[in-house]
Amino acid sequence: MKPNVTPTNREIIMDENDFIVSKTDLKGRITYANRIFMKIAGYAEHELLNVQHNIIRHPDMPRGVFRLLWNVIETGQECFAYVKNMAKSGDYYWVFANVTADYGQDGKPIGYFSVRRKPSRSGIEVITPIYQEMMRIEQQAGPGNAPDASLEWLQGVLQSKGTSYEEFIHTLGH
């Protein structure tokens, strides 16, 4: 169960050489978290293992972004995304995430592997108003339709620009 954490307006800024690494099972429960993840997120290992990865989901993050991420990784492709996370303290931190399937010896997916690094400040400035609009759309759509409604809006914006999500994310820098 996700802890009840109140967001603050304090930002944790990752160091250039920090890499947050985690692994999950197919349902998104954490099976591995590196020390940098634990340090930045403020959780001990026992608080993270076997817990849904959304324990660090910031309420400013549109559910449509996660719908997109799951849609991509469940096809075996890797996904890149700018993500605003929330530490146990309520402080927030931005990451440039790369999520990909983790395969067993039989070649079948056994979970997911994520590496996050410090994103570019200019990328955060571009993505923030997009995420804010997605959140507005989600609030209007209601809980059941929220992820699909905001994702549909995002895909429409990208289509009007003649680009894909992946191409757009890579133009933001990292």
Disulfide bonds with the S-S distance in Angstrom:
none
